[in-house]
Amino acid sequence: MKKRNLGLLFLITVLFLAGCQATQPVKQKGITVISSLDFYGEIAKAVLGNHGHVQSIITNPAI
């Protein structure tokens, strides 16, 4: 019974410490825009210029 309690305490401690891990925020240059259609992506590119990046999900108009 003591081994079971000790194992449970160890597991809880490990999970708690894993949640306390410090991470550095990812720094990106510019704005990232995800658009559903390429048509909207082209408009976003025109607005952003060279201040960001645009990724379109559907690039084929036949879909």
C-alpha positions in Angstrom: 0.0 0.0 0.0 2.9 2.4 0.8 4.5 1.8 -2.6 1.2 2.6 -4.3 0.9 5.9 -2.4 4.5 6.7 -3.0 4.1 6.1 -6.8 1.0 8.3 -6.9 2.8 11.1 -5.0 5.8 10.8 -7.4 3.4 11.0 -10.5 1.6 14.0 -9.1 4.9 15.7 -8.4 6.3 15.0 -11.9 3.1 16.3 -13.5 3.1 19.5 -11.3 6.8 20.2 -12.1 6.2 19.6 -15.8 3.5 22.3 -15.8 5.8 24.8 -14.1 8.4 24.6 -16.9 9.3 28.1 -18.1 9.2 28.6 -21.8 10.3 31.5 -24.0 7.7 33.1 -26.2 8.2 32.7 -29.9 9.1 36.0 -31.5 8.0 36.4 -35.0 8.7 39.2 -37.4 5.6 40.7 -38.8 2.0 39.5 -38.9 1.0 36.0 -40.0 -2.4 35.8 -41.7 -4.2 32.5 -42.5 -6.9 32.9 -45.1 -9.5 30.3 -46.2 -9.4 31.2 -49.9 -6.6 32.5 -52.1 -8.8 35.4 -53.1 -8.8 36.7 -49.5 -5.1 35.9 -49.2 -4.3 38.2 -52.1 -6.2 41.0 -50.4 -4.4 40.4 -47.2 -1.0 40.4 -49.0 -1.9 43.8 -50.6 -2.8 45.2 -47.2 0.2 43.8 -45.3 2.8 44.5 -48.0 6.2 43.4 -46.6 5.1 43.7 -43.0 3.7 40.1 -42.7 3.2 36.7 -44.3 -0.1 35.2 -45.7 -0.9 31.5 -46.0 -4.0 30.5 -48.0 -5.6 27.1 -47.2 -7.4 26.6 -50.5 -5.3 27.8 -53.4 -7.0 26.0 -56.3 -10.2 27.8 -57.4 -11.6 24.6 -58.9 -12.1 23.1 -55.4 
